Amino acid sequence: MSREEFTSMTLNQKIKTLYLEGTFVVGIRYYGHKVNLYLLRDEYIEVFYNHKLDKIDKIDFLPMNHSRMKFYLDQIKFS
């Protein structure tokens, strides 16, 4: 599946694909969201969950140059 195919999916299709084929990596808090990071094949995908509204606001590919990377790297321990 290409990035374009995943991007064109509905929110429910993205959720199902991540649930069935993705691997949860780590979760962070980012402003008003709990952001879960998943690995799907060789791509990292973020799921933005708004706990106040009890809904997923966005599912998108992780931009590797975003400042959120610091939050993920703080959570991952290397041996």
Secondary structure, 3 states (H helix, E strand, C coil): CCHHHHHHCCHHHHHHHHHHHCEEEEEEEECCEEEEEEEECCEEEEEEEECCCCEEEEEEECCCCCCCHHHHHHHCCCC
